[in-house]
Amino acid sequence: METCASLWNPNPEQLQIVILLPVYYCFLVAMSPGKLI
C-alpha cells in the first residue's frame, strides 16, 4: 500500500499534512466550542 510506504518514507508534503491536520482540527474546536467537543 502507498500509505504504508509513505509512513516509513514520508515526503515533506505528507509530513506537512500530518502536522497541519491536528492543528487545524484544534483550531476549529477552539473557534466553535461545544459543537465539535
N, C-alpha and C positions, 0 to 999 in steps of 0.2 A: 504493500500500500504506500501511496505517496506520503500520507500523513505520518506513518511510522518512520519512513526515511527522513522526513523533514524534522522529526523530533530528535533524531540523532545527529543530523547535519542541517541545522536550521539556517535559513537565509536571513540576512539583515531585515528584509521586508517582513518576513514572517515573525521575527523577534519583535518588531515594532507593533505588529497586530496583537501579539500575545500580551505585550506590555500595556498597550493602549486600551484594550477591551475592558479589563477590570477598572482602569482609571475612569473610562467613560461611563461605565456602569455605576461606579461610586458617585460620579458627578451627577448622574440622573437621579440617584437616590437622594443626594443632598439637596437637589433643586426641587424635588417633589416628595417631601416626607409624607409617609402614610399611604402612598399609592403603591410603591414597589416593595415596601417593607412588610 
